[in-house]
Amino acid sequence: MAKAKKLTKGQARQIRANQSKKLRKSTETIQWQDDELGAPEQGVVISRFGQHADVESHDGEIFRCNLRRSISSLVCGDKVLWRKGKATQHSISGVIEAVHERDSVLSRPDVYDGVKPIAANISQILIVSSVLPAFNSDIIDRYLVAAEQTGITPVILLNKVDLLDDSNREVIEKQLNIYRDIGYQVTYVSNETGEGIAELSAQLSQHTSIFVGQSGVGKSTLTNTLMPELGLVTNIVSENSGLGQHTTTVARLYHFKQGGDLIDSPGIREFGLWHLSPEQVSNGFIEFSPYIGTCKFRDCKHQNDPGCALIAAKNDGKIYPERLVSFQKILASLGDNTLTSRFND
């Protein structure tokens, strides 16, 4: 039997569009009359599925709802005004009437659809890195830029610290000390030994949080540890490639018993920064702010330009060379929406 050809990105996109169209047609056949709906209620979007969403009511019940056509954007974590139907129709229990203004929104660029929101009303982004797969500060820097654009507090979380040894400890801790010196919180955890888990749990209880990071760094495993009742599926990092497999397919909001919420988001394989301006990227390197705008030339590219204030600050020991190199790499990738300008989740 001949081997089936792999779908191109365009073909896969068309299939998803056709599936979405069929789903939309099926749900649009449900036309709620006003007298078939109850009084308006406040709710939170637990998860979004195409043209409908699961909404949690004030008393903790979850109802699958249609969306009014006037709603242009709806994501996990949104606070909404909805109305429950007096009878369930084709598994649909109500209608989302309106979306409240968001306190924050985490978005990512998409080659086809522009900037797409991922989750709303988050107060803390936990950038998960690990000893295995290999620690990568460039990826952390890119997530920090994305976090600074949203105004959501980032926390750097080093997972699998039980794997620290003489071969990697000095290099990793040197880099993490740079982030501490800049002013970022750095936390160590290990699912194997339990190190830092209690402290992480206490911090999560104060926020609506989201884990981001490369494949295989242990985001789903951490979620399992913090919420063992969920039984989320996790995959072991490949011994050959050192890469992990994506285990989450739909963003969903969960509640911690001790307080606080967690949005478990799908793996973002191409979470790029190519849609940002150089100014927006520079704002993501918060320690550069005293020097941005003070270069000799207004169109300074911050590479080898004469009179570059950032290069002078690096030479004077005022900013870290590693951070400047990372900044230069990101600037060089702007406007390029190929894989060279993206980083893996």
Salt bridges, closest charged atoms under 4 A:
ASP34 OD1 - ARG83 NH1 2.76
GLU41 OE1 - HIS58 ND1 3.88
ASP54 OD1 - ARG64 NE 2.78
GLU56 OE1 - HIS255 NE2 2.68
ASP78 OD1 - ARG102 NE 2.72
GLU97 OE2 - ARG68 NH2 3.10
GLU97 OE2 - ARG83 NH1 3.89
ASP110 OD1 - ARG108 NH1 3.91
ASP113 OD1 - ARG13 NH2 3.17
ASP138 OD2 - LYS329 NZ 2.96
ASP141 OD1 - ARG323 NH1 2.78
GLU173 OE2 - ARG169 NH1 3.81
ASP261 OD1 - HIS255 ND1 2.48
GLU270 OE2 - LYS9 NZ 3.92
GLU270 OE1 - ARG342 NH1 2.47
GLU287 OE2 - ARG323 NE 2.70
ASP345 OD1 - LYS219 NZ 3.46
